Amino acid sequence: MPEESKKIDLSNDGGVLKEILKEGTGSETPNNGCKVSLHYTGRLVDGTEFDSSVSRNEPFEFELGKGRVIKAFDMGVATMKLGERCFLTCAPNYAYGAAGSPPSIPPDSTLIFELEMLGWKGEDLSPNQDGSIERTILEQSEKKRTPSDGAFVKAHISGSFEGRVFEERDVEFDYGEGSAINLIEGLEIALEKINVGETSKIKIQSKYAFGLKGNEAFKIPPNATVEYIVKLNDCGKGLEEWKLSDAERIDEAKVYKEKGTNYFKKENWSLAIKMYNKCKNLLPNSADSNEEVKKLKIATHSNIALCHQKSNDNFDAKQECNAVLALDANNVKALYRRGQCNLIINELDEALDDFQKVIELEPGNKAAANHVLICKQKIKENKDKEKKLYANMFTKLAAHDKETEPIRETDVLSKCGEWSEEDAKREAELTLERDNVIMI
């Protein structure tokens, strides 16, 4: 049992007392959100053992600071270093209280736990909660202000791989636009959870770091996990959309549209799309009655479509063109761009319809006229290929007939029963059509 003289009062009221049996290593302790792993043995004050992970030979794991264990556990474990062993004496109001935990823990019981810290993982900040972004707080902050979308951020970052520092710098940027200053995605995601004045270690797996390509300049190999030490020095106030009037939403949308255009000029297609989407999402739902909103939506969808085309994402580009045409069925740019997308993804009949509609609206549009010729040529080439394939199929059938006993051609074509020759040929054509759809 713990000696009174060696106890540390963690609750400042004598409710949670800690006595270290074996000092841990290092200086780090787990912070709220970390998944800790430890062994424990719980006893009543008379020495009766009521539970033990040691006896089960199965470490106990839980998320620290989430209220999933008794208060004393959260308080005591947060002070433990790696490998540390200690006694934790817990008054009833920091354990199971007046109710106890029948049948093993009587009401109003003081409990004594023997704990051994086996280790912990950082708080999981990844979007899919798959452990790909982990945060360990190195220096807490009393301030409760974190970056939000559009907030101006000032931070100091230091990135390392296998103990080697590959970059260290001060950064300033609008939150959500970190890629413009070559900030990796995982670090920007983590910053959203970091308080001003806080210093944290962020462990980031490759999919949110340098990915399959790595980074030659930093000598980071493909699929590498990296670590960053980041201190958030300051952040401004982000955009509070819910407070905005329709007129203010339009003004803010114009700001993001301009940002998108600036990133487009720099050929930063992904960030341009992100800014245009923010513009689109900010606009009020009044396109039917507000001509300015309608024009902004058309321009934004059209610009996003062009960015997707530049990125060779023709399916997404086509969807944005469809959104434009839902607002303006005779929009020549959207029809032309959708025609280009359909041509690339081999939807030739749809592409031909789009380019022909452009010519109806603009009879002198030479680019559309040229694309009509291209579509017709490709459609003809596809039909010629189908005819050749069809002819080869029957040539092989005829050759097979000569090697076997003579039978009627209709019998060869028939799959079963008394089909006519025309029925069998039509079935072969349908099969060919289905195969072409699958190939496309």
TITORSE-448797 format. One record per residue (C-alpha): x, y, z; residue in one letter. Coordinates in steps of 0.05 Angstrom, whole numbers, plus 5000, padded with zeros to 4 digits. Layout:
# TITORSE-448797
XYZA
...
//
This chain:
# TITORSE-448797
500050005000M
502450724986P
505951125040E
502551785059E
509052185056S
510352004983K
503452164957K
502352714906I
495553064910D
493053104838L
486153384855S
488453894907N
483153634954D
486052964974G
481252604928G
486452334879V
493252154908L
499051874868K
505351524893E
510751354841I
513650654848L
518050674787K
520051294748E
518351304674G
522851504617T
523052154577G
519052774592S
512752664552E
506052464582T
499652304544P
494552854530N
487052844522N
485052454461G
490951984463C
489551234463K
493350974524V
495250254540S
496650044612L
496249494662H
492349594727Y
490449214790T
484749504831G
483949374906R
479549604963L
483049935023V
482849265060D
487048955004G
481448574969T
482948544895E
476748674852F
479748714782D
486348634746S
488648684673S
495148344695V
491247714716S
487847704648R
494547844613N
490848354571E
492849094573P
487249594583F
486450124529E
482150754529F
481951464501E
484451944553L
480152534575G
473752294542K
470152094606G
470351354590R
473651164656V
472951414728I
475352134740K
481451904779A
483851484721F
483552064672D
487252514721M
492552014743G
494251704676V
495152404645A
501152504691T
504751844676M
511051764634K
512651164590L
514350554634G
512250894698E
508950494755R
504950814810C
499550744863F
493251164852L
488651254913T
481651484892C
476451764939A
469251544924P
467352204890N
473052084840Y
471251344832A
464451004835Y
461251464887G
455551294933A
452850754886A
459250354882G
459649814828S
456249184856P
457848654871P
465448764874S
465649504896I
461349704956P
458050404961P
462650994981D
468950584970S
475950874967T
479850494915L
487350374906I
489950224836F
496849994817E
498250254747L
503750124696E
504150564633M
505650134572L
504950674520G
500151114480W
498451344411K
497152074393G
490052344387E
487152134320D
485652764279L
484852414211S
478252534174P
476751784171N
479351634241Q
484351134212D
490451374251G
493551724191S
494352384229I
496252354303E
497252934351R
501152934416T
501053594454I
507953814477L
505954474508E
498754624529Q
495455294520S
490055624562E
487355974501K
481455634468K
481955934398R
483155494337T
483455654263P
477055624222S
475755684148D
478656334120G
482256534184A
489156844177F
494156364209V
501256484236K
505155864257A
512255584263H
513254884234I
518954394234S
518453754193G
522753134203S
523552444173F
527051894212E
530052414259G
532652864203R
529653564199V
527953714126F
524454384134E
523554914187E
520055574175R
514856084197D
508456064156V
502856564146E
496656384104F
489156384101D
486655734131Y
484255274075G
489555534027E
495755204057G
497554843993S
499155523962A
505255564008I
506854814001N
503854624067L
502153884066I
494753704074E
495553324140G
498753914175L
493154384154E
487953874178I
491453824245A
491954584253L
484454624258E
484854274326K
490854654354I
489755234402N
493455894396V
499855834438G
499855074435E
505754664411T
504253964384S
507753394350K
503953154289I
505252464259K
502752434188I
502251824143Q
503951884069S
496951974041K
496452644078Y
503952804069A
508052694005F
504252093980G
506651593928L
511652073897K
515252293960G
519252943956N
525852953921E
527953633947A
526853414019F
529552714005K
523052404027I
521851713995P
514951483970P
509851254022N
513651584079A
510751774147T
513352444171V
513052844236E
512053584247Y
512954014309I
508154594301V
506855194345K
500655614329L
502656324344N
496256674324D
489956614282C
484657104262G
477157014260K
474356574205G
468156704164L
461756604204E
456956444147E
450856374191W
451257114210K
451357364138L
445557694102S
444257504029D
447858134006A
453857974049E
453957254024R
454357513953I
460057983970D
463957424005E
462556963945A
465757473899K
471957483942V
472756723936Y
471256753861K
476957243853E
481556793895K
479656213850G
481356613788T
488156803817N
489756073832Y
487355893762F
492356383732K
497756033772K
495355363744E
493755123815N
487554753791W
485854403857S
486055033898L
482355423845A
476754893847I
476654943923K
475755703921M
470455673866Y
466655153907N
466855613967K
464056173923C
458555713898K
456655473968N
456356173996L
451356423944L
444156453969P
438856003938N
435656563897S
438256433826A
431056413800D
429457113825S
436357443830N
439857543763E
446557713797E
446457063836V
444656673773K
450456983734K
455356843790L
453056113794K
453656023720I
460656333719A
462955913779T
460455243751H
463555423684S
470255583716N
470254943757I
468754553693A
474854873659L
479254703719C
477053983716H
478553963642Q
485454233655K
486353673706S
483753153656N
477653013701D
472653003644N
467052653681F
467053183736D
467753733683A
461553453648K
457453493713Q
459354223722E
457254363650C
450554023665N
449754493725A
450855093679V
445854843628L
440654723682A
441055473694L
441955683621D
440155153570A
443255553512N
449855713545N
454755623487V
461055543530K
457854993571A
455254623510L
462054663476Y
465854433538R
460853873551R
461853663478G
469353643489Q
468353213551C
463652733516N
468452663458L
474252483505I
470051973544I
467551683479N
460351893485E
460452073412L
453052153397D
452252613457E
458453003436A
455553083365L
449053343393D
452653853436D
456954123379F
450954153332Q
447054543384K
452955043388V
452555133313I
445055253317E
446355813368L
452656073333E
452655873259P
459556163249G
462955763305N
468655433267K
471355043327A
464554713337A
464054563262A
470854233263N
468753813323H
462453593287V
466853313231L
471352973283I
465252653317C
462352403252K
469052113231Q
469851753298K
462751493295I
464151223224K
470750913247E
467150563305N
461750293258K
467050043210D
470549683267K
464049363287E
462749133216K
469648843211K
468948493277L
462148223255Y
465047983189A
470947633223N
466247293271M
462246973214F
468546793176T
471046403236K
464346063242L
464445873168A
471545593175A
469245183235H
463444903194D
468244643141K
472144253194E
465843923221T
459943583187E
456044023140P
450144363172I
445744953154R
448145653171E
441845793211T
443445203255D
450345483270V
447446163287L
441845883329S
443245813403K
437445343414C
430745153381G
428545343311E
431146063305W
431146403238S
437546653208E
435347373220E
433847223294D
440846933304A
444247513269K
440348013311R
442547643374E
449747683352A
449048433340E
446048553409L
451748163441T
456748593403L
453249233426E
453449003498R
460848843493D
462249543466N
458449873523V
462649473574I
469149663539M
467350403539I
//
